[in-house]
Amino acid sequence: MPESTAYRPTAKTGAASIGNLLPPIVFGTSALGNLYQAIDRETKRSIVSEWFEHSDGIVAADSAGKYGAGLALECMSDALRSLQIKPDQILISNKLGWRRVPLKTPEPTFEPGAWVGLEHDAVQDISYDGILRCWEQGCELLAPYRPQFVSVHDPDEYLATATSEDDRKQRWDDILGAYQALSELRDRGDVLAIGVGSKDWQVSEALTRAFPLDWVMLATSLTIRSHPQPLLDFVETLRTKGISVINSAVFHSGFLTGGDFYDYRKITGESAEDRRLLKWRKQFHGHCEQFHVRPAEACVAFGMSPPGVIATALNSSRPTRIAQNVQLVSAHPPAEFWACMKHDGLIDVSYPFV
C-alpha cells in the first residue's frame, strides 16, 4: 500500500475508545435499502422497533448512502420518527462515499441486480469535497437524526478499480483527502468518532497509520473459518492503541450457517476449493450438533473472542430475527466444543482466545 506524504495528521483522536459507547450488537440496515428484495414500510418499521424492544440501553445501527441509494437512511429516519425515538437513544454509523443522484436509466447503474425497487441512482464520490457532499446528504436523509460515527465506505474496493499505479496513487490520495474531511468533522464536534470498514484489512491497517482513527470494522476476515495470524496481530495492535474493533460478515455471506454463497460466490461443489469448504462446514455443523451449539452462536462468539473486539454487526430483513441476533452476542459455547474444533483442525490449534 503506497503511503502519501501529502498529509500528516495533527488532530487528536476524538475518543480514546468507543468501547464504552457501543453495545455489543450493531444492527445492519442494508435490508432497509431493499437489498435483494423490496420490503414494505411497515416491515421496515417493525425491524427498527425490534431493535429497541430487545436492546438494553442505547441502540447502534450501521448504514450507508450506498444502501439503496440512500433509501436505507431515509427509511431508518422514517421508522425512528414514527416510533418517536429520541436522537439520544440511537448511535448511527454512516459509511460515506456514495451519493444519491436522479435515476435516468431503467435500473440503477451501481451494483446491478442487488437493489430492488429504487427510485434513485448512486454515484461514488470519494475526495475531500466529495465526502463532505456525502456527509451533508446523509444528514438530510436522516434528519432530524444525525450520524455520530462516520467512515469511508469500502476504500479497498475503490482502490481495486485502479487501472494503473498512477491511478491507484491518485485514489489513495482521494481517500486521504476524505479522511482529512472526516477528521475535521470530528475536531469540530460534528461527529463523535471516525473509522474505517473494509473487506481487505490491510487497507484498514494502512489508514490507521495515516490517521488517528477511533474504530475499525472488519468484514469476512476475522471468522471461525478464517483467522490468519497477521490479522490477529493487527487486532492486538489496535487494542494497544485504544482503537476499537467491530466485526461483521462473520457468517461468510451465510455459508457457515447453511447458505449457498461464500463471500458472495455461489458454492457448487465442482471445484476443489468448494469441496474443502463444504467438508469444513459439514464437520463444523457436526460439532455444533454434538455440543448443542447453534452454528450462528459459534460464529459470533469466535468473532468476538479477541480482546479489542467490542461489537458485532448483524443484519436481518425479518423482524422476528432481531431477538435471535441480540442473543447471539451473549452466547458462550462450552470449552469442550472449542477443544474438539481445534483437535479436528477446524480452527487453528494455537488460537489463544477460545
GIHUCOR-V668956 format. One record per residue. N is the residue number from 1. RES is the residue in one small letter. OMEGA is omega as a letter, one per 20 degrees, with the letter a starting at -180 (* if undefined). Layout:
# GIHUCOR-V668956
<<N/RES/OMEGA> <N/RES/OMEGA>>
This chain:
# GIHUCOR-V668956
<<1/m/r> <2/p/r> <3/e/r> <4/s/r> <5/t/a> <6/a/a> <7/y/r> <8/r/a> <9/p/r> <10/t/a> <11/a/r> <12/k/r> <13/t/a> <14/g/r> <15/a/a> <16/a/r> <17/s/r> <18/i/a> <19/g/r> <20/n/r> <21/l/a> <22/l/r> <23/p/a> <24/p/r> <25/i/r> <26/v/a> <27/f/r> <28/g/a> <29/t/a> <30/s/r> <31/a/r> <32/l/r> <33/g/r> <34/n/r> <35/l/r> <36/y/r> <37/q/r> <38/a/a> <39/i/a> <40/d/a> <41/r/a> <42/e/r> <43/t/r> <44/k/r> <45/r/r> <46/s/r> <47/i/a> <48/v/r> <49/s/r> <50/e/r> <51/w/a> <52/f/a> <53/e/a> <54/h/r> <55/s/r> <56/d/r> <57/g/a> <58/i/r> <59/v/r> <60/a/a> <61/a/a> <62/d/a> <63/s/a> <64/a/r> <65/g/r> <66/k/a> <67/y/a> <68/g/a> <69/a/r> <70/g/a> <71/l/a> <72/a/r> <73/l/a> <74/e/a> <75/c/r> <76/m/r> <77/s/r> <78/d/a> <79/a/r> <80/l/r> <81/r/a> <82/s/r> <83/l/r> <84/q/r> <85/i/r> <86/k/a> <87/p/a> <88/d/r> <89/q/a> <90/i/r> <91/l/a> <92/i/r> <93/s/r> <94/n/r> <95/k/a> <96/l/r> <97/g/r> <98/w/a> <99/r/r> <100/r/r> <101/v/r> <102/p/r> <103/l/a> <104/k/a> <105/t/a> <106/p/r> <107/e/r> <108/p/a> <109/t/a> <110/f/r> <111/e/a> <112/p/r> <113/g/a> <114/a/a> <115/w/a> <116/v/r> <117/g/a> <118/l/r> <119/e/r> <120/h/r> <121/d/r> <122/a/r> <123/v/r> <124/q/a> <125/d/a> <126/i/r> <127/s/r> <128/y/a> <129/d/a> <130/g/a> <131/i/r> <132/l/r> <133/r/r> <134/c/r> <135/w/a> <136/e/r> <137/q/r> <138/g/r> <139/c/r> <140/e/a> <141/l/a> <142/l/a> <143/a/j> <144/p/r> <145/y/a> <146/r/r> <147/p/r> <148/q/r> <149/f/r> <150/v/r> <151/s/r> <152/v/a> <153/h/r> <154/d/r> <155/p/r> <156/d/r> <157/e/r> <158/y/r> <159/l/a> <160/a/a> <161/t/r> <162/a/a> <163/t/r> <164/s/r> <165/e/r> <166/d/r> <167/d/r> <168/r/r> <169/k/r> <170/q/r> <171/r/r> <172/w/r> <173/d/r> <174/d/a> <175/i/r> <176/l/r> <177/g/r> <178/a/r> <179/y/r> <180/q/r> <181/a/r> <182/l/r> <183/s/r> <184/e/r> <185/l/r> <186/r/a> <187/d/r> <188/r/a> <189/g/r> <190/d/r> <191/v/r> <192/l/a> <193/a/r> <194/i/a> <195/g/r> <196/v/r> <197/g/a> <198/s/r> <199/k/r> <200/d/a> <201/w/a> <202/q/r> <203/v/r> <204/s/r> <205/e/r> <206/a/a> <207/l/r> <208/t/r> <209/r/a> <210/a/a> <211/f/r> <212/p/a> <213/l/r> <214/d/a> <215/w/r> <216/v/r> <217/m/r> <218/l/r> <219/a/r> <220/t/a> <221/s/r> <222/l/a> <223/t/r> <224/i/r> <225/r/a> <226/s/a> <227/h/a> <228/p/a> <229/q/r> <230/p/r> <231/l/r> <232/l/r> <233/d/r> <234/f/r> <235/v/r> <236/e/r> <237/t/r> <238/l/a> <239/r/a> <240/t/r> <241/k/a> <242/g/r> <243/i/a> <244/s/a> <245/v/r> <246/i/r> <247/n/r> <248/s/r> <249/a/a> <250/v/r> <251/f/a> <252/h/r> <253/s/r> <254/g/a> <255/f/a> <256/l/r> <257/t/r> <258/g/a> <259/g/a> <260/d/a> <261/f/r> <262/y/a> <263/d/r> <264/y/r> <265/r/a> <266/k/a> <267/i/a> <268/t/a> <269/g/a> <270/e/a> <271/s/r> <272/a/r> <273/e/r> <274/d/a> <275/r/r> <276/r/r> <277/l/a> <278/l/r> <279/k/r> <280/w/a> <281/r/r> <282/k/r> <283/q/r> <284/f/r> <285/h/r> <286/g/r> <287/h/r> <288/c/r> <289/e/a> <290/q/a> <291/f/r> <292/h/r> <293/v/r> <294/r/r> <295/p/a> <296/a/r> <297/e/a> <298/a/a> <299/c/a> <300/v/a> <301/a/r> <302/f/a> <303/g/r> <304/m/a> <305/s/a> <306/p/r> <307/p/a> <308/g/r> <309/v/a> <310/i/a> <311/a/r> <312/t/r> <313/a/a> <314/l/a> <315/n/r> <316/s/r> <317/s/a> <318/r/r> <319/p/a> <320/t/a> <321/r/a> <322/i/a> <323/a/r> <324/q/r> <325/n/r> <326/v/r> <327/q/a> <328/l/a> <329/v/r> <330/s/a> <331/a/r> <332/h/r> <333/p/a> <334/p/a> <335/a/a> <336/e/r> <337/f/a> <338/w/r> <339/a/r> <340/c/r> <341/m/r> <342/k/a> <343/h/a> <344/d/r> <345/g/r> <346/l/r> <347/i/a> <348/d/a> <349/v/a> <350/s/a> <351/y/a> <352/p/a> <353/f/r> <354/v/*>>
